[in-house]
Amino acid sequence: TCSGAVPMKTRAEEISIVDFGGVGDGETLNTNAFREAIYRIEHLHRPGGTTLRVPPGVWLTGSFNLTSHMTLFLAKGAIIKATQDTAKWPLIDPLPSYGRGRELPGGRYMSFIHGDGLQDVIITGENGTIDGQGDVWWNMWRLKTLPFTRPHLLELMNSEDIIISNLVFQNSPFWNIHPVYCSNVVIRNVTILAPYDSPNTDGIDPDSSSEVCIEDSFISTGDDLVAVKSGWDEYGIVYGRPSSGITIRRLAGSSPFAGVAVGSENSGGVENVLVENLNIFNSGLGIHIKTNTGRGGYIRNITISDVNMNKVQKGIRIVGDVGDHPDDKFNPNALPVVDGVTIKNVWGVDIEQPGSIQGIKDSPFTRICLSNVKLWGEVPWKCDDVSGAALEVQPWPCTELTSPFG
């Protein structure tokens, strides 16, 4: 467990959103109350920090920024609900490792709960709910009327010593939890929910971040449950901050896309990822490692073990032709390196295709090792531009993965 990686602190002071005029009737807009409460925490500098308590009720609000040395605590029955008035969402600059909004050129909408340059932040509670009311954003995406990239539900940038636990996140406009340029992040005992057809509602996306632990959580959304990222094409290459030291364990859920993904935005590099004890069901893909020509960067030292899959279209996919480009300035000769991927102790039932491993002709994937992988399916494996080994894999994957017994 990573429960002690970042210490859970008891704060010296506790204040309530009610103290700042908050009204939990589901109709009153509480944006000013949240901002004033957090302003007080920021400027009082209490030793040990301050807890902002949100009592039971439905607390409608616009987006707001957190501050350092604070705990946002949602009591049982507390729901922080995002306003659906999109005009009230501020715009912020694009991430430098992306060069533009992920969906559209230019800036992007600030996440519902946001923070930049923070230390020692805890977001927790008694399974209270943070509700993004994302359907208005999903419909704008479907109708192609979005003026800028949709907001995340929770995004923390350039921050360290973060705990996110014991909460429900639901109906995010875009990605749910996005730690980017962060270190020492623990996300545990969370439930993340969005409709199966909600677009791009990734569960947790560690992005150009280090020492991130995700465990003991349930995620059922419209996109990858967890996707490890590190920037987009030439912008991610220049920014050059990898994702490393990522641990994902005891995770369950379903998605039309992948249970756990690496990429496709991996231009800053992704390394030293440990994934274990997954239960993936009713999903498009079990394990998806994805990159593309023009990405540059690397994906290396990835270990995935002890995975159960049920009703999954494709068990394992490792591929080098996934994902779009931010603009026409990317370097087509920036070839990613995929090296050192171990996938072991995988069991699946009702799997349509066991898997495919398709590297890049001018940058073959190397040291791809499968061990004790049982993914019975009628469609055979497909492999190209890959080397590695296979042991106790059923059905047998492909000649490119040699048997260690010759």
Protein Blocks (a to p, Z undefined) as FASTA:
>chain_A
ZZlmpccdddfbdcdfklnopacehlaccklmmmmmmmmmmmnopghiaaddddeddddd
ddddddehiacdddehiacdddfblklpccddddfklopafkbgciddddfbdcehiahi
adddehiacdehlmlmmmmmmnopafbdcddfbdcehiehiadehiacehifbdfbdceh
iahiadehiacdddfklghiafbdcehiahiadehiadddfbdfbdcdebehjllmmnop
acehiacehiadddfbbfbdgdjblknopehiadehiadehifbfbdcdddehklpadeh
iacehiadehifblbdcdfkeccdfblmbcfklccddehiadehiadehifblbacdddf
klccehiacehiacddfbdcddehiadddehiacdfbfklccfkZZ
